[in-house]
């Protein structure tokens, strides 16, 4: 099965749906908003004047949000329509950004430069079969002293039942490709999509951290969070922009974030 071709067709079709959705609120972004989460801004710190690349950037709202904070940004995505949309939004907002179409595993050749910060955001790793190769790519894009910042959905949440999130229903260590055939998308709109098949891959937390260490990066922190940004389980309750389990329920990790640095002498 050609996972890249299936997944690219799915994401190509969904770009226009996502750009038009209330979920992404492109109008709000054009008016000066941000797509970043508060904890990401706090954990990454001051980016003014720093060179930042966003891997698997979709149509670039997170990338351009870093630009609004002063970073010199590059976004990379394998979807041509996504890169075209990102360029259009950047131009319309007067934001200086470079967007490149390429598979993440080909990033070094496609980009041809290194960065102070490699950023990758929510929902990216699940589309990659080889997390060790991804870690080597990220490390290779970093200048000495630079760091990778990753924020992701916690893999523990993916083993729990969809209804209540209280029962272990799936195998945490299942590394086989997961083939899905589902119409629609996670945003509003676009329920009658043509490209419905996709392939995803589960990566445990230990596997991700070990891959980064093997790639020569030093872990600065690993934070686990008790909230997420969508209705992962029916039992989750919305609190502003985040979803949490009801008060009184034992909490479980729903997201995580980490920073890993390339040593200055490495």
VEXVEXVO-402142 format. One line per 4 residues: number of its first residue (from 1); their letters; for each residue x, z, y of N, C-alpha, C, CB. Coordinates in steps of 0.05 Angstrom, whole numbers, plus 5000, padded with zeros to 4 digits. Glycine has a CB too. Example, Ala and Ser with C-alpha at 12.3 -4.5 7.8 and 13.67 -1.06 7.14 Angstrom:
# residues 2
1) AS) 5264/5156/4886/5246/5156/4910/5264/5156/4934/5226/5181/4911; 5257/5142/4955/5273/5143/4979/5258/5157/5001/5282/5114/4988 $
This chain:
# residues 266
1) XXXX) 5017/5000/4976/5000/5000/5000/5018/5000/5025/4981/5024/5000; 5012/4983/5044/5026/4981/5069/5014/5000/5089/5027/4952/5080; 5023/5025/5089/5011/5045/5106/5014/5038/5136/5024/5072/5101; 5036/5025/5144/5039/5018/5172/5018/4998/5181/5067/5007/5177 $
5) XXXX) 5014/4977/5165/4994/4957/5172/4966/4968/5174/4995/4934/5152; 4959/4985/5155/4932/4998/5155/4929/5015/5180/4927/5014/5130; 4949/5032/5185/4947/5051/5207/4949/5037/5234/4969/5072/5204; 4965/5016/5236/4967/5002/5261/4941/4989/5268/4990/4982/5260 $
9) XXXX) 4928/4976/5248/4902/4964/5254/4881/4984/5263/4892/4949/5228; 4882/5007/5250/4863/5028/5258/4868/5037/5287/4865/5053/5239; 4893/5042/5294/4899/5052/5321/4896/5030/5342/4927/5063/5322; 4903/5006/5335/4898/4984/5354/4869/4982/5363/4907/4957/5342 $
13) XXXX) 4851/4984/5343/4823/4982/5349/4813/5006/5366/4807/4980/5324; 4824/5029/5361/4814/5053/5374/4824/5057/5403/4822/5077/5358; 4844/5042/5411/4855/5046/5438/4833/5043/5459/4877/5026/5444; 4818/5021/5459/4797/5016/5479/4776/5038/5478/4784/4989/5475 $
17) XXXX) 4769/5047/5454/4749/5068/5450/4759/5094/5463/4743/5073/5421; 4784/5101/5458/4795/5126/5468/4799/5125/5499/4822/5131/5455; 4807/5102/5509/4810/5100/5538/4784/5104/5552/4822/5072/5546; 4762/5094/5540/4735/5096/5552/4722/5123/5547/4718/5074/5542 $
21) XXXX) 4733/5140/5530/4719/5164/5521/4720/5187/5541/4732/5174/5495; 4700/5204/5540/4700/5229/5555/4722/5248/5544/4673/5243/5554; 4728/5246/5519/4748/5263/5506/4775/5261/5521/4752/5256/5477; 4784/5237/5527/4810/5234/5540/4807/5235/5571/4822/5207/5533 $
25) XXXX) 4784/5230/5581/4779/5233/5610/4800/5219/5627/4777/5262/5617; 4802/5193/5623/4822/5177/5638/4816/5178/5668/4823/5149/5628; 4790/5179/5675/4783/5180/5703/4793/5206/5716/4752/5179/5706; 4791/5228/5701/4802/5253/5711/4832/5252/5714/4794/5276/5693 $
29) XXXX) 4845/5239/5695/4874/5236/5698/4882/5219/5722/4886/5224/5672; 4867/5197/5725/4873/5180/5749/4869/5196/5775/4855/5155/5749; 4851/5215/5774/4846/5231/5798/4866/5254/5803/4818/5243/5797; 4886/5256/5784/4907/5275/5788/4909/5296/5767/4903/5289/5814 $
33) XXXX) 4893/5294/5745/4893/5314/5724/4918/5311/5706/4868/5311/5708; 4918/5329/5686/4940/5329/5666/4928/5329/5638/4958/5353/5670; 4942/5317/5619/4933/5317/5591/4948/5338/5575/4937/5290/5579; 4967/5352/5587/4984/5371/5572/4969/5398/5569/5010/5375/5587 $
37) XXXX) 4977/5412/5549/4966/5439/5544/4984/5459/5559/4966/5446/5514; 4971/5482/5568/4986/5501/5584/5011/5512/5570/4968/5524/5592; 5008/5517/5544/5031/5528/5530/5054/5508/5528/5023/5537/5502; 5048/5482/5527/5069/5462/5526/5085/5462/5552/5057/5434/5521 $
41) XXXX) 5071/5463/5575/5084/5463/5601/5102/5488/5603/5064/5462/5623; 5092/5511/5594/5107/5535/5596/5132/5535/5578/5090/5559/5589; 5129/5524/5554/5151/5525/5534/5172/5504/5540/5140/5522/5507; 5164/5481/5550/5184/5461/5556/5199/5468/5581/5171/5433/5560 $
45) XXXX) 5186/5480/5601/5199/5488/5626/5201/5465/5646/5226/5498/5620; 5217/5469/5666/5220/5450/5688/5232/5424/5677/5238/5462/5710; 5217/5402/5682/5227/5375/5673/5235/5357/5697/5205/5361/5657; 5234/5368/5721/5240/5351/5744/5267/5338/5742/5238/5368/5770 $
49) XXXX) 5267/5311/5744/5292/5296/5743/5304/5292/5716/5311/5309/5760; 5291/5303/5695/5303/5301/5668/5292/5277/5653/5296/5327/5652; 5308/5265/5636/5301/5242/5621/5286/5251/5595/5325/5224/5613; 5262/5242/5592/5244/5251/5570/5233/5227/5556/5222/5270/5580 $
53) XXXX) 5234/5227/5529/5221/5206/5513/5199/5219/5497/5241/5191/5495; 5176/5206/5497/5153/5215/5481/5149/5196/5458/5127/5217/5499; 5154/5206/5434/5150/5190/5410/5121/5190/5401/5169/5200/5387; 5111/5167/5391/5083/5164/5383/5064/5173/5405/5078/5181/5357 $
57) XXXX) 5067/5159/5427/5054/5167/5452/5025/5158/5456/5070/5158/5476; 5015/5143/5437/4988/5131/5439/4986/5116/5466/4965/5154/5438; 4966/5120/5482/4965/5105/5507/4975/5120/5531/4937/5095/5513; 4992/5140/5526/5010/5150/5546/5001/5172/5565/5017/5129/5562 $
61) XXXX) 4978/5185/5561/4969/5205/5580/4988/5229/5580/4941/5214/5574; 4996/5238/5557/5015/5261/5557/5042/5252/5570/5020/5270/5527; 5051/5228/5563/5076/5218/5574/5074/5218/5605/5082/5189/5564; 5053/5207/5615/5049/5205/5644/5045/5232/5657/5026/5186/5651 $
65) XXXX) 5034/5251/5642/5032/5278/5652/5059/5291/5657/5016/5296/5633; 5078/5285/5639/5106/5295/5644/5117/5281/5669/5124/5290/5619; 5111/5255/5672/5120/5241/5696/5109/5255/5721/5112/5212/5695; 5084/5263/5720/5072/5277/5744/5087/5303/5750/5043/5283/5739 $
69) XXXX) 5100/5314/5730/5115/5339/5734/5144/5333/5741/5114/5356/5709; 5151/5308/5745/5177/5300/5755/5196/5289/5735/5189/5323/5767; 5188/5287/5709/5207/5276/5689/5210/5246/5692/5197/5283/5661; 5232/5236/5683/5236/5207/5682/5230/5198/5653/5267/5199/5689 $
73) XXXX) 5206/5186/5650/5195/5185/5623/5196/5157/5611/5166/5194/5624; 5198/5158/5584/5194/5134/5567/5175/5142/5545/5222/5125/5555; 5156/5124/5539/5138/5128/5517/5141/5106/5496/5109/5129/5527; 5140/5114/5471/5142/5095/5449/5119/5097/5430/5169/5099/5434 $
77) XXXX) 5107/5074/5423/5085/5074/5404/5085/5048/5389/5058/5079/5418; 5074/5048/5364/5075/5024/5348/5051/5005/5354/5074/5031/5319; 5033/5014/5370/5009/4998/5377/5013/4982/5402/4984/5016/5379; 5011/4955/5400/5012/4939/5424/4991/4945/5445/5011/4910/5416 $
81) XXXX) 4965/4946/5437/4944/4953/5456/4948/4980/5469/4917/4953/5442; 4959/5000/5454/4964/5026/5466/4986/5024/5488/4973/5046/5445; 5007/5010/5482/5029/5007/5502/5018/4992/5527/5053/4992/5490; 5002/4971/5523/4991/4956/5545/4973/4974/5562/4974/4932/5535 $
85) XXXX) 4956/4991/5549/4939/5009/5564/4956/5030/5580/4920/5024/5545; 4977/5040/5567/4994/5059/5581/5007/5047/5606/5016/5069/5561; 5016/5023/5603/5028/5010/5626/5008/5006/5649/5040/4983/5618; 4983/4999/5642/4963/4994/5662/4956/5020/5676/4938/4982/5649 $
89) XXXX) 4953/5042/5661/4947/5068/5673/4970/5077/5691/4941/5089/5652; 4994/5074/5682/5017/5082/5698/5018/5067/5725/5044/5077/5683; 5014/5040/5723/5014/5024/5748/4991/5032/5766/5011/4994/5741; 4967/5037/5755/4945/5045/5772/4948/5072/5785/4920/5045/5755 $
93) XXXX) 4964/5090/5772/4968/5116/5783/4994/5118/5800/4970/5137/5761; 5009/5096/5801/5034/5096/5816/5055/5113/5804/5028/5105/5844; 5055/5115/5777/5075/5132/5763/5096/5114/5751/5061/5149/5742; 5121/5122/5754/5143/5107/5743/5147/5114/5714/5170/5112/5760 $
97) XXXX) 5144/5096/5696/5147/5102/5667/5154/5076/5653/5120/5114/5656; 5168/5079/5631/5175/5057/5613/5161/5061/5587/5206/5055/5609; 5147/5040/5577/5133/5042/5552/5143/5019/5534/5102/5039/5556; 5150/5026/5509/5162/5008/5489/5145/5008/5464/5191/5017/5483 $
101) XXXX) 5140/4984/5454/5126/4982/5428/5146/4981/5405/5107/4957/5428; 5145/5000/5387/5162/5000/5364/5153/5022/5345/5192/5004/5372; 5159/5019/5320/5154/5040/5300/5174/5063/5306/5158/5030/5271; 5165/5088/5303/5181/5111/5310/5208/5111/5294/5166/5137/5304 $
105) XXXX) 5208/5101/5270/5233/5100/5254/5253/5080/5266/5226/5094/5225; 5244/5062/5282/5261/5042/5295/5267/5049/5324/5248/5015/5294; 5263/5074/5332/5264/5082/5360/5292/5079/5372/5255/5111/5363; 5313/5085/5357/5340/5084/5368/5346/5056/5377/5360/5094/5348 $
109) XXXX) 5341/5036/5360/5347/5008/5367/5329/4998/5389/5345/4991/5342; 5303/5006/5388/5284/4996/5407/5289/5007/5435/5256/5003/5398; 5298/5032/5437/5301/5045/5463/5329/5041/5474/5296/5075/5460; 5350/5042/5458/5377/5036/5467/5389/5056/5485/5377/5010/5480 $
113) XXXX) 5379/5081/5485/5390/5102/5503/5383/5129/5492/5379/5099/5532; 5395/5150/5503/5390/5177/5494/5377/5193/5517/5416/5191/5485; 5367/5217/5510/5350/5232/5528/5358/5261/5528/5321/5228/5521; 5349/5275/5549/5352/5304/5551/5330/5319/5535/5352/5313/5580 $
117) XXXX) 5306/5306/5533/5284/5318/5520/5270/5297/5502/5263/5330/5540; 5266/5303/5477/5249/5287/5460/5223/5304/5456/5263/5280/5432; 5201/5292/5463/5175/5306/5461/5158/5291/5441/5161/5308/5488; 5144/5305/5424/5124/5293/5406/5101/5312/5404/5136/5287/5378 $
121) XXXX) 5077/5301/5407/5053/5317/5411/5034/5319/5387/5039/5307/5434; 5012/5330/5393/4992/5338/5373/4983/5314/5356/4968/5351/5386; 4983/5318/5330/4972/5298/5311/4990/5275/5305/4947/5288/5323; 5016/5278/5310/5035/5255/5306/5047/5255/5278/5057/5256/5326 $
125) XXXX) 5056/5278/5268/5072/5278/5243/5056/5269/5219/5083/5305/5238; 5030/5273/5219/5014/5267/5196/5014/5237/5189/4985/5276/5201; 5022/5220/5208/5023/5191/5204/5050/5182/5193/5017/5177/5230; 5068/5199/5188/5095/5192/5179/5100/5201/5151/5116/5203/5198 $
129) XXXX) 5110/5184/5133/5114/5192/5105/5140/5208/5101/5115/5168/5088; 5160/5205/5118/5186/5216/5114/5194/5233/5138/5207/5194/5109; 5190/5259/5136/5196/5276/5159/5226/5280/5162/5182/5303/5155; 5242/5278/5141/5271/5280/5144/5282/5257/5160/5284/5280/5116 $
133) XXXX) 5272/5233/5155/5280/5209/5171/5272/5212/5200/5269/5183/5159; 5248/5222/5205/5238/5227/5232/5257/5247/5247/5210/5238/5231; 5265/5268/5233/5282/5288/5246/5309/5276/5253/5287/5312/5227; 5320/5258/5236/5345/5245/5242/5342/5226/5266/5355/5229/5218 $
137) XXXX) 5320/5213/5268/5314/5195/5291/5313/5212/5316/5288/5180/5287; 5298/5234/5316/5296/5251/5340/5323/5262/5348/5276/5274/5334; 5338/5271/5329/5365/5282/5335/5383/5261/5347/5378/5294/5310; 5381/5236/5337/5398/5215/5346/5391/5206/5375/5396/5191/5328 $
141) XXXX) 5367/5212/5384/5358/5205/5411/5366/5226/5432/5328/5201/5411; 5376/5248/5422/5383/5270/5440/5412/5269/5450/5378/5297/5427; 5416/5274/5475/5443/5279/5485/5452/5306/5476/5444/5276/5516; 5478/5311/5474/5487/5339/5469/5476/5358/5489/5518/5340/5469 $
145) XXXX) 5465/5380/5480/5452/5400/5497/5423/5394/5502/5466/5400/5523; 5413/5371/5494/5385/5365/5497/5368/5377/5474/5380/5335/5497; 5342/5376/5477/5325/5389/5457/5300/5372/5450/5316/5416/5467; 5291/5376/5425/5266/5366/5416/5245/5387/5420/5267/5358/5386 $
149) XXXX) 5222/5379/5431/5199/5397/5432/5176/5385/5417/5191/5403/5462; 5165/5400/5399/5143/5391/5382/5119/5410/5384/5152/5388/5352; 5095/5400/5389/5071/5417/5386/5053/5402/5366/5057/5421/5414; 5042/5417/5347/5027/5404/5325/5005/5422/5315/5047/5397/5303 $
153) XXXX) 4986/5410/5301/4967/5425/5285/4981/5438/5262/4944/5406/5275; 4975/5463/5257/4988/5478/5236/4979/5468/5208/4982/5508/5238; 4998/5462/5190/4990/5452/5164/4973/5471/5148/5014/5444/5148; 4975/5497/5154/4959/5516/5139/4929/5511/5143/4966/5545/5147 $
157) XXXX) 4922/5503/5167/4894/5497/5173/4882/5475/5156/4890/5490/5202; 4899/5457/5146/4890/5435/5130/4885/5442/5101/4910/5413/5131; 4891/5466/5093/4884/5474/5065/4858/5489/5063/4907/5491/5054; 4846/5495/5086/4821/5511/5087/4797/5493/5086/4821/5529/5111 $
161) XXXX) 4775/5504/5076/4750/5489/5074/4740/5481/5101/4729/5505/5059; 4726/5458/5103/4718/5447/5128/4695/5462/5141/4709/5419/5124; 4678/5475/5125/4655/5488/5136/4661/5514/5150/4635/5494/5114; 4674/5532/5136/4678/5559/5147/4707/5566/5153/4667/5580/5128 $
165) XXXX) 4725/5552/5141/4754/5558/5145/4762/5584/5133/4760/5558/5174; 4748/5593/5112/4754/5619/5100/4764/5617/5071/4730/5636/5101; 4764/5593/5060/4771/5589/5031/4793/5568/5029/4746/5582/5015; 4813/5574/5012/4833/5554/5006/4821/5532/4989/4858/5567/4993 $
169) XXXX) 4819/5508/4999/4805/5486/4985/4824/5463/4978/4783/5476/5002; 4848/5462/4991/4866/5439/4987/4894/5450/4981/4865/5421/5011; 4910/5433/4969/4937/5440/4961/4957/5437/4984/4946/5422/4937; 4968/5460/4992/4987/5460/5015/5012/5442/5009/4996/5488/5021 $
173) XXXX) 5020/5441/4983/5044/5427/4976/5040/5399/4966/5058/5443/4955; 5016/5388/4969/5011/5361/4961/5024/5341/4980/4981/5356/4959; 5045/5328/4971/5060/5310/4989/5052/5281/4984/5090/5313/4984; 5032/5276/4968/5024/5248/4962/5009/5236/4986/5006/5247/4937 $
177) XXXX) 5010/5210/4989/4994/5197/5011/4965/5203/5008/4999/5167/5011; 4952/5209/5031/4923/5214/5031/4909/5190/5043/4917/5240/5047; 4893/5176/5027/4880/5152/5035/4852/5158/5044/4880/5130/5013; 4845/5150/5068/4818/5156/5079/4804/5130/5085/4821/5173/5105 $
181) XXXX) 4777/5131/5082/4761/5108/5090/4737/5119/5105/4752/5091/5064; 4740/5120/5131/4720/5133/5148/4715/5117/5173/4728/5162/5155; 4690/5110/5180/4685/5096/5205/4687/5115/5229/4657/5083/5204; 4689/5104/5252/4689/5121/5277/4717/5132/5282/4670/5143/5274 $
185) XXXX) 4718/5151/5300/4743/5163/5309/4736/5191/5318/4756/5146/5332; 4757/5206/5326/4753/5234/5333/4743/5238/5362/4779/5249/5330; 4741/5217/5377/4730/5219/5404/4700/5211/5404/4746/5202/5424; 4687/5213/5426/4660/5203/5429/4662/5172/5430/4647/5214/5455 $
189) XXXX) 4640/5159/5421/4639/5130/5421/4652/5118/5397/4651/5119/5446; 4647/5092/5393/4661/5077/5373/4654/5084/5344/4690/5080/5377; 4629/5089/5338/4622/5097/5311/4621/5073/5292/4595/5110/5312; 4621/5049/5302/4619/5026/5284/4645/5010/5284/4596/5007/5293 $
193) XXXX) 4667/5024/5278/4693/5011/5278/4696/4994/5253/4715/5032/5279; 4712/4972/5256/4716/4954/5233/4739/4964/5215/4723/4926/5244; 4760/4975/5227/4783/4984/5211/4779/5013/5205/4810/4979/5227; 4771/5019/5180/4763/5046/5173/4783/5060/5154/4737/5045/5159 $
197) XXXX) 4802/5045/5143/4821/5056/5124/4846/5065/5138/4827/5036/5102; 4857/5088/5129/4882/5098/5140/4897/5114/5118/4877/5116/5165; 4922/5120/5123/4938/5135/5104/4953/5157/5120/4959/5117/5089; 4951/5182/5111/4965/5204/5124/4982/5219/5104/4944/5223/5137 $
201) XXXX) 4999/5236/5115/5018/5251/5098/5020/5280/5108/5046/5237/5098; 5019/5299/5090/5020/5327/5098/5049/5337/5097/5002/5344/5079; 5057/5352/5118/5084/5363/5119/5082/5393/5124/5101/5349/5141; 5090/5409/5105/5090/5438/5109/5110/5447/5130/5097/5452/5083 $
205) XXXX) 5105/5471/5141/5121/5481/5163/5150/5484/5155/5110/5508/5172; 5155/5494/5131/5183/5496/5121/5197/5470/5119/5183/5510/5095; 5182/5449/5111/5194/5423/5108/5203/5412/5135/5174/5404/5095; 5186/5416/5156/5192/5406/5183/5217/5420/5194/5168/5410/5202 $
209) XXXX) 5217/5447/5192/5240/5462/5203/5266/5455/5188/5234/5492/5201; 5264/5453/5162/5288/5446/5146/5299/5419/5153/5282/5448/5116; 5281/5400/5157/5289/5373/5165/5304/5373/5191/5264/5354/5167; 5295/5388/5210/5308/5390/5236/5336/5403/5234/5291/5405/5256 $
213) XXXX) 5337/5424/5217/5363/5437/5213/5383/5418/5199/5360/5462/5196; 5373/5403/5180/5390/5384/5165/5400/5361/5184/5375/5372/5141; 5384/5355/5204/5392/5335/5223/5411/5345/5245/5367/5324/5237; 5419/5370/5243/5439/5381/5260/5428/5395/5285/5457/5360/5269 $
217) XXXX) 5402/5400/5286/5390/5414/5308/5389/5444/5303/5363/5403/5315; 5390/5460/5325/5388/5489/5323/5361/5498/5333/5411/5503/5340; 5346/5512/5316/5320/5521/5324/5321/5543/5345/5304/5531/5299; 5308/5538/5368/5307/5558/5390/5284/5576/5387/5306/5544/5416 $
221) XXXX) 5260/5565/5379/5237/5582/5374/5217/5566/5357/5224/5592/5400; 5200/5581/5343/5177/5571/5329/5154/5590/5335/5183/5569/5298; 5134/5580/5349/5111/5596/5356/5086/5586/5341/5106/5595/5387; 5071/5604/5331/5046/5597/5317/5023/5607/5335/5044/5610/5289 $
225) XXXX) 5001/5591/5337/4979/5596/5355/4953/5598/5340/4977/5573/5376; 4936/5616/5350/4910/5621/5336/4887/5604/5346/4903/5650/5339; 4894/5582/5360/4873/5565/5371/4879/5536/5365/4870/5569/5402; 4860/5519/5368/4863/5490/5366/4847/5476/5387/4856/5480/5337 $
229) XXXX) 4847/5450/5387/4834/5435/5409/4811/5417/5399/4854/5418/5423; 4801/5422/5375/4778/5408/5366/4764/5425/5345/4785/5380/5354; 4739/5418/5338/4723/5434/5319/4732/5429/5291/4693/5426/5322; 4756/5441/5284/4767/5437/5258/4749/5447/5236/4795/5450/5256 $
233) XXXX) 4737/5470/5240/4717/5482/5222/4692/5487/5237/4728/5509/5209; 4670/5485/5223/4644/5490/5236/4642/5518/5248/4621/5485/5216; 4657/5537/5236/4656/5565/5245/4671/5569/5271/4667/5583/5224; 4687/5551/5280/4703/5555/5305/4685/5556/5329/4724/5533/5308 $
237) XXXX) 4692/5573/5348/4677/5575/5373/4694/5565/5396/4668/5605/5378; 4681/5552/5415/4695/5541/5438/4699/5562/5459/4681/5517/5449; 4724/5564/5469/4730/5581/5492/4745/5565/5512/4748/5606/5482; 4730/5554/5532/4742/5536/5551/4751/5510/5538/4766/5549/5565 $
241) XXXX) 4777/5505/5538/4786/5480/5526/4796/5484/5498/4809/5469/5543; 4795/5508/5487/4805/5513/5460/4784/5523/5441/4829/5533/5461; 4789/5522/5415/4771/5532/5395/4785/5554/5379/4762/5509/5376; 4770/5576/5374/4781/5599/5359/4760/5608/5339/4789/5622/5378 $
245) XXXX) 4769/5623/5319/4751/5635/5300/4736/5657/5314/4766/5647/5276; 4712/5664/5305/4696/5684/5319/4710/5711/5319/4669/5687/5304; 4705/5726/5340/4717/5753/5343/4709/5770/5318/4707/5767/5369; 4729/5784/5308/4724/5800/5284/4734/5786/5258/4696/5806/5281 $
249) XXXX) 4736/5759/5259/4747/5745/5235/4777/5748/5235/4738/5715/5236; 4789/5751/5212/4819/5750/5211/4829/5724/5221/4829/5755/5182; 4849/5725/5238/4859/5700/5250/4879/5686/5231/4872/5706/5277; 4880/5660/5233/4899/5644/5218/4913/5625/5238/4885/5628/5195 $
253) XXXX) 4937/5615/5232/4950/5597/5251/4937/5569/5250/4980/5594/5244; 4930/5559/5273/4917/5533/5275/4934/5512/5289/4891/5536/5291; 4954/5521/5303/4974/5504/5316/5001/5517/5315/4966/5496/5345; 5022/5501/5319/5049/5512/5323/5064/5495/5343/5064/5514/5295 $
257) XXXX) 5085/5507/5353/5102/5493/5372/5131/5502/5367/5094/5497/5402; 5149/5484/5370/5178/5492/5366/5195/5476/5385/5186/5487/5337; 5219/5488/5390/5240/5474/5405/5266/5475/5388/5244/5486/5433; 5279/5453/5386/5304/5452/5371/5325/5437/5388/5300/5439/5343 $
261) XXXX) 5348/5448/5391/5369/5438/5409/5392/5424/5394/5380/5460/5427; 5401/5402/5404/5426/5390/5394/5449/5405/5407/5427/5360/5400; 5466/5419/5392/5488/5434/5404/5505/5416/5422/5506/5446/5382; 5515/5428/5444/5531/5413/5463/5556/5401/5451/5538/5431/5487 $
265) XX) 5566/5414/5430/5590/5403/5417/5584/5387/5392/5609/5426/5411; 5557/5381/5389/5549/5367/5365/5544/5337/5370/5524/5379/5353 $
